[in-house]
């Protein structure tokens, strides 16, 4: 496994971001934070959130077994799914979005750039 590949770094960031706050709301008296795991456990369309770390793990596993073709397709899926899901939430979602959402979006963009060989780490 080449840990210096941008796809692998992005996959690790997506996995870590699941444990960080995804929704942060409150005022000076009360604050509420919900992690990605709790958000995924709420049911409904949020169940798709479970696919983000599963696809990221798939990218790492495909790299470990040296299957470049599979790793490329998994990296594309692991980049597109979170990006489309999170950017289509719209409305007031980004007013309450936490650091986990933003890290997932950044890692998804980086994953796509790495999968299409636009960005490489020397």
ABEGO torsion letter per residue (X at the ends): XBAABAAAAAAAAAAAAAABBABBBEBAABBBBBBAAAAAAAEEAAAAAAAAAAAAAAAAAAAAAGBAAAAAAAAAAAAAAAAAAAAAAEEAAAAABBAAAAAAAAAAAAAAAAAAGABBBX
